[in-house]
Amino acid sequence: MSLLPSMIDIVRDNWLLLLVGQYPNGPLGGFAATLILSVLGIALAFPLSVAMALASLSPWRALRWPVMAMVYITRGVPLLLIILWVYFVLPLLIGHSVPAFATMLVTLVGYEAAFLSEIVRAGILALPQGQMDAARALGHSHLGAMRYVILPQALFNMIPSILSQFVSTIKETTLGYIINVPELTFAAGQINNRLLTKPFEVYFILAISYFIVCWSLTQAINMIERRIAARRTVSVAAESAMPATAASASGA
């Protein structure tokens, strides 16, 4: 019976730590750091993923094979291991230490780029071949057809999948805890260390927080997906009506 009051007390006394960490008396953390990591990770990974998708569809093996090898390796290795590799190897490569936040961001960009590139590649391949043929017939080069005809249509259809990957990225930021990135899980750990006697309540609040955020975004994704499906249905109906209209006009 005391569980709910206890959780309310924890949130009331520690809500600032959960939201922004120790800021302004320390590093920005909590939910703010989680959101910043997720948004920057997807935003920086997206242009890289488009380039990787185009390279994987390229007729030149020198472009296609290295990119596909990187995608398969990245998708086949746990994110936890990649975080540890970047955390220990990156300082050796550049000659000085790297902040944990930057390490996690670099890891997320590379990891999400590999997954997003497959989403982009699938979106391009899902379009009818006639789209490329028509663009080439109008005088576009292969890259020009991709830029002006194929990618705009493919990216519009991929919006729900990209947003779903964003939801996954929010959950993946929790692994930054192992290298002391001050994100939401790290903030919950600090609260738990402060209280010592209420680990269930603290991590239950943490689970609810992630669930609310991810569920809200999932509902938004479903709404966007329904709108895209409705727009696609209208477009298909309009295209089907055009031949009939042309035939009736020629008959008249």
Secondary structure, 3 states (H helix, E strand, C coil): CCHHHHHHHHHHHHHHHHHHECCCCCCECHHHHHHHHHHHHHHHHHHHHHHHHHHHCCCCHHHHHHHHHHHHHHHHCCHHHHHHHHHHHHHHHHCCCCCHHHHHHHHHHHHHHHHHHHHHHHHHHHCCHHHHHHHHHCCCCHHHHHHHHHHHHHHHHHHHHHHHHHHHHHHHHHHHHHHCCCEHHHHHHHHHHHHCCCHHHHHHHHHHHHHHHHHHHHHHHHHHHHHHHHHHHHHHHHHHHHHHHHHHHHHC
